[in-house]
Amino acid sequence: MSAPLPPAAALRRIAFLLERAREPSYRVQAFRTAAAVVDSLDEATLDLKIRTNTLKDLKGVGPKTAAVVVQAHKGQVPEYLTKLEEAHAELVPMADDVAAFRAALRGDLHTHSDWSDGGSPIREMAEAAMALGHEYMALTDHSPRLTVANGLSPERLERQLDEVAALNEELAPFRILTGIECDINVDGSLDQTDELLGRLDVVVASVHSDLRADAKAMTARMLTAVANPHTDVLGHCTGRLVIGRRQRNGTQRPRPESEFDAQAVFEACAEFGTAVEINSRPERLDPPKRLLSLAVEIGCEFAIDTDAHAPGQLDWQGNGCERAIETGVPVERVVNTWPAEQLLDWTRN
């Protein structure tokens, strides 16, 4: 169950749970709207509104959301949130060993915001991660080549870095790690300037194009990217989709794995200190278990990530933890179980 949260964070936590429970979007949006309203108030104004029972006079705040604000302002866990968490726990029961593995994770190294193809602002994603108990979250919006996902040009990435710096001052001790999901170009180079990549905390390198290339070409492409000193995590390495999915630009059908020499790629990951991502998205679940077992045997490090594009998806890490347990991934080789400073020492080196 949640510890007491500030009013706006409690409202966003409720929106997050409603979204996970697949409640109608208007209910989810009602709590997000109320959170934005509360965020716009200074402490004195909020206190006055509560004391004079005029919260509901604010546009976007109704009886349910007002009750949450009042209780959270008193340092309590709102009743509505408690009921939701109890109900939600029954929706997706988690085995004890998976729950213990999940509890060891301190953050998520692959997330998206509305700066690229995510659906929510950076703050909203960060507060959802905080509500889950994370200590950090890497913001990894797409790089410029992926125009279909509104990838960030160098200029937009520069502006995002300024916004993240401001949010980190406000949200401390929680930390948003600067990052990018960088396209691996056909020649294996990374789709962003070296100068900017050198300034980021976390670089996830992923193949998004020419997924049906022959195994020799794909292997060479991935080996070049893995050896790049800027690459920290190899994202969704096979590119498969086990089920179809809807996107802004239409529906994608299930997709087979890309062909490449997994032995060679994972050996390079171990040699160059690049973590293999265990992607927890239910339509990806990438890499497949046979490849994940191979990466364990070779001695790779791992990152269990959600590739979240919305706040409710940040809780998908249980999918990755379950697969990690099934394939014998040692928890100490999962880099996002490490404290932030240890993780950043690793990415810098």
C-alpha positions as a printed Julia matrix, in Angstrom:
349×3 Matrix{Float64}:
   0.0     0.0     0.0
   1.08    3.58   -0.61
   2.74    5.73    2.0
   1.19    9.19    2.36
   1.69   11.3    -0.78
   1.26   15.0    -1.55
  -2.25   15.76   -2.9
  -1.31   16.03   -6.59
   0.81   12.86   -6.43
  -2.05   10.98   -4.72
  -4.41   12.07   -7.51
  -1.96   10.88  -10.15
  -1.44    7.59   -8.32
  -5.22    7.03   -8.49
  -5.23    7.88  -12.22
  -2.39    5.42  -12.71
  -4.32    2.61  -10.96
  -7.53    3.36  -12.82
  -5.64    3.21  -16.1
  -4.07   -0.12  -15.17
  -7.5    -1.46  -14.24
  -8.74   -0.35  -17.7
 -11.34    2.0   -16.27
 -13.0     4.42  -18.73
 -10.64    7.15  -19.88
 -12.9     9.94  -18.58
 -12.43    8.65  -15.01
  -8.68    8.53  -15.43
  -8.64   12.04  -16.91
 -10.76   13.45  -14.08
  -7.99   12.67  -11.57
  -5.23   13.88  -13.88
  -7.1    17.16  -14.43
  -7.57   17.64  -10.69
  -3.86   16.95  -10.15
  -2.96   19.67  -12.65
  -5.29   22.11  -10.88
  -3.77   21.35   -7.48
  -0.26   21.69   -8.95
  -1.12   25.24  -10.0
  -1.92   26.32   -6.41
   0.67   27.48   -3.93
   0.59   25.95   -0.45
  -1.18   28.91    1.16
  -3.96   28.97   -1.45
  -4.48   25.21   -1.2
  -4.64   25.43    2.58
  -7.22   28.25    2.34
  -9.36   26.32   -0.13
  -9.38   23.31    2.19
 -10.16   25.34    5.33
 -13.03   27.19    3.64
 -14.38   24.06    1.93
 -14.14   25.73   -1.49
 -12.02   23.18   -3.34
 -15.01   22.13   -5.42
 -15.37   25.71   -6.69
 -12.24   25.11   -8.75
 -12.87   23.99  -12.31
 -11.76   20.38  -12.64
 -12.18   19.44   -8.98
 -15.22   17.37   -8.0
 -16.41   15.69   -4.78
 -14.23   12.58   -5.15
 -11.08   14.42   -6.11
 -11.64   17.05   -3.41
 -11.92   14.33   -0.75
  -8.61   12.86   -1.95
  -6.93   16.27   -1.74
  -8.2    16.95    1.79
  -7.1    13.59    3.14
  -3.7    13.72    1.45
  -3.16   17.29    2.69
  -3.66   15.96    6.23
  -0.89   13.41    5.67
  -3.3    10.51    5.29
  -3.55    7.89    2.56
  -6.88    8.78    0.9
  -9.63    6.2     1.38
 -10.3     6.06   -2.36
  -6.65    5.23   -3.04
  -6.6     2.52   -0.36
  -9.69    0.85   -1.84
  -8.24    0.99   -5.34
  -4.92   -0.51   -4.26
  -6.68   -3.37   -2.5
  -8.81   -4.07   -5.58
  -5.88   -3.63   -7.93
  -3.71   -6.09   -6.02
  -6.3    -8.74   -6.8
  -6.28   -7.93  -10.53
  -2.69   -8.99  -11.12
  -1.47  -11.21   -8.28
   2.31  -11.5    -8.22
   4.14  -14.59   -6.98
   6.35  -14.05   -3.94
   9.61  -14.63   -5.83
   8.58  -12.27   -8.62
   7.45   -9.69   -6.06
  10.81   -9.94   -4.29
  12.68   -9.47   -7.58
  10.45   -6.53   -8.46
  11.06   -4.97   -5.03
  14.81   -5.04   -5.73
  14.39   -2.75   -8.75
  15.18    0.88   -7.95
  14.09    2.36  -11.26
  13.25    1.97  -14.94
  15.74    2.74  -17.71
  13.38    2.94  -20.71
  10.4     5.32  -20.64
   8.75    7.77  -23.03
   6.89   11.04  -22.57
   4.72   13.25  -24.78
   7.92   14.82  -26.09
   8.07   11.86  -28.51
   5.39    9.17  -28.82
   4.35    8.84  -25.16
   0.99   10.11  -23.99
   1.87   11.96  -20.78
   4.09   14.84  -19.63
   7.46   14.11  -18.02
   6.21   15.16  -14.57
   3.3    12.74  -14.76
   5.56    9.86  -15.7
   7.98   10.76  -12.91
   5.27   11.0   -10.26
   3.85    7.63  -11.36
   7.33    6.15  -10.96
   7.6     7.74   -7.52
   4.24    6.26   -6.54
   5.59    2.81   -7.45
   8.49    3.34   -5.07
  11.16    3.97   -7.7
  14.18    6.09   -6.83
  14.88    7.07  -10.44
  13.53    6.87  -13.97
  15.47    7.28  -17.19
  13.6     9.41  -19.71
  14.43    7.89  -23.09
  12.35    9.55  -25.79
  13.11    8.64  -29.38
  15.93   10.02  -31.53
  15.32   12.18  -34.64
  15.42    9.46  -37.31
  12.2     7.91  -35.95
   9.95   10.67  -37.3
   6.84    8.49  -36.95
   7.44    8.64  -33.18
   8.17   12.4   -33.15
  11.85   11.77  -32.42
  13.8    14.55  -30.75
  16.09   16.72  -32.84
  19.28   17.88  -31.1
  17.6    21.23  -30.42
  14.52   19.63  -28.83
  16.69   17.27  -26.77
  18.63   20.29  -25.47
  15.34   21.87  -24.35
  14.26   18.62  -22.72
  17.5    18.52  -20.72
  16.66   21.96  -19.29
  13.16   20.8   -18.32
  14.49   17.67  -16.65
  17.01   19.73  -14.67
  14.2    21.96  -13.35
  12.0    18.98  -12.46
  14.86   17.26  -10.64
  15.27   20.26   -8.37
  11.57   20.06   -7.55
  11.19   16.28   -7.2
  14.41   15.47   -5.28
  15.44   13.04   -3.91
  13.7    11.24   -6.8
  15.78   11.63   -9.94
  14.89   11.72  -13.61
  17.93   10.41  -15.46
  18.53   12.09  -18.79
  18.49    9.68  -21.68
  17.39    8.67  -25.15
  16.23    5.61  -27.03
  18.62    6.02  -29.9
  17.98    4.41  -33.27
  20.73    2.1   -34.48
  21.33    3.19  -38.05
  21.89    0.6   -40.8
  25.65    1.07  -40.51
  25.51    0.57  -36.72
  26.06    4.23  -35.83
  23.79    5.95  -33.31
  21.18    8.48  -34.36
  22.31   11.5   -32.32
  25.38   13.71  -32.02
  28.33   12.39  -30.02
  28.36   15.59  -27.97
  24.76   15.15  -26.83
  25.09   11.41  -26.25
  28.07   12.16  -24.02
  25.91   14.44  -21.86
  23.17   11.88  -21.22
  22.95    9.58  -18.22
  21.51    6.57  -20.07
  21.54    5.62  -23.76
  19.29    2.78  -24.9
  20.21    1.72  -28.44
  17.5    -0.07  -30.45
  16.87   -1.25  -34.0
  13.6     0.09  -35.43
  14.14   -0.23  -39.18
  15.16   -2.86  -41.76
  14.16   -5.54  -39.25
  14.07   -8.21  -41.97
  17.7    -7.7   -42.98
  19.78  -10.86  -43.35
  21.51  -12.21  -40.26
  25.02  -11.18  -41.35
  24.03   -7.53  -41.91
  21.96   -7.34  -38.72
  24.74   -8.88  -36.64
  27.32   -6.4   -37.95
  24.91   -3.53  -37.29
  24.26   -4.58  -33.7
  27.92   -5.34  -32.93
  28.91   -1.84  -34.02
  26.23   -0.27  -31.81
  27.06   -2.44  -28.77
  30.73   -1.48  -29.04
  29.9     2.24  -29.15
  31.09    3.73  -25.84
  27.87    5.73  -25.55
  25.62    2.64  -25.61
  24.51    1.52  -22.16
  21.54   -0.75  -22.93
  20.66   -2.82  -26.01
  16.9    -2.34  -26.35
  14.35   -5.04  -27.39
  17.04   -6.89  -29.31
  14.93   -9.1   -31.61
  12.33   -6.44  -32.43
   9.57   -9.04  -32.28
   5.9    -8.37  -31.56
   4.17  -11.43  -30.12
   0.76   -9.79  -30.46
  -0.49   -6.9   -32.59
  -0.77   -3.41  -31.16
  -2.42   -0.09  -31.89
  -0.32    3.01  -32.45
  -1.03    6.6   -33.37
  -0.27    5.86  -37.01
  -2.31    2.65  -37.2
  -2.21   -0.98  -36.11
   0.9    -3.14  -36.2
   0.54   -6.86  -36.77
   2.56   -9.51  -34.89
   6.16   -9.52  -36.1
   8.79  -12.29  -36.06
  12.22  -11.92  -34.55
  15.05  -10.32  -36.48
  17.78  -12.76  -37.46
  21.27  -12.22  -36.01
  24.1   -14.13  -34.34
  22.91  -13.89  -30.73
  26.05  -15.58  -29.38
  28.27  -12.93  -30.97
  26.03  -10.01  -29.97
  25.7   -11.1   -26.33
  29.44  -11.8   -26.08
  30.01   -8.23  -27.29
  27.53   -6.95  -24.69
  29.5    -8.74  -21.97
  32.82   -7.46  -23.34
  31.79   -3.82  -23.73
  29.59   -3.55  -20.62
  26.3    -3.06  -22.48
  23.26   -4.36  -20.63
  20.76   -6.55  -22.45
  17.28   -5.15  -21.99
  14.53   -7.42  -20.7
  11.65   -5.52  -22.3
   8.49   -5.95  -20.22
   5.93   -4.7   -22.73
   3.36   -7.5   -23.09
   3.47   -7.33  -26.9
   7.29   -7.56  -26.92
   8.54   -9.72  -24.01
  11.91   -9.42  -25.68
  14.29  -11.24  -25.76
  12.64  -14.67  -25.98
  13.48  -16.99  -23.1
  15.94  -19.12  -25.08
  18.0   -15.99  -25.9
  17.68  -14.65  -22.39
  19.07  -17.95  -21.05
  21.96  -17.63  -23.52
  22.73  -14.09  -22.33
  22.76  -15.34  -18.71
  25.17  -18.13  -19.64
  27.51  -15.71  -21.45
  27.63  -13.41  -18.42
  25.71  -10.34  -19.6
  24.27   -7.64  -17.41
  20.61   -6.77  -17.78
  18.1    -3.92  -17.45
  14.48   -4.83  -16.71
  12.54   -2.02  -18.38
   8.94   -1.25  -19.25
   9.38    0.83  -22.42
   6.42    2.69  -20.91
   4.52    5.19  -23.03
   1.93    5.99  -20.32
   1.97    6.13  -16.5
  -0.01    2.9   -16.06
   2.57    0.98  -18.1
   5.33    1.67  -15.56
   4.03   -1.24  -13.51
   4.77   -3.76  -16.27
   8.18   -4.61  -14.76
   6.62   -7.67  -13.14
   6.49   -9.23  -16.63
  10.24   -8.85  -16.99
  10.93  -10.04  -13.46
   8.94  -13.21  -14.07
  10.99  -13.97  -17.18
  14.23  -13.16  -15.35
  13.41  -15.7   -12.64
  12.42  -18.35  -15.18
  15.75  -18.01  -17.0
  18.03  -17.66  -13.96
  18.99  -14.0   -14.25
  20.98  -13.12  -11.09
  19.42  -10.09   -9.43
  22.86   -8.53   -8.84
  23.45   -8.45  -12.62
  20.36   -6.3   -13.18
  21.75   -2.79  -13.39
  18.55   -1.03  -12.3
  18.72   -2.77   -8.92
  21.75   -0.59   -8.25
  21.64    2.79   -6.44
  21.66    5.76   -8.81
  25.28    6.71   -8.21
  26.51    3.16   -8.8
  24.42    2.98  -11.97
  25.78    6.32  -13.21
  29.37    5.27  -12.45
  28.7     2.24  -14.66
  27.19    4.25  -17.53
  30.02    6.81  -17.4
  32.65    4.07  -17.57
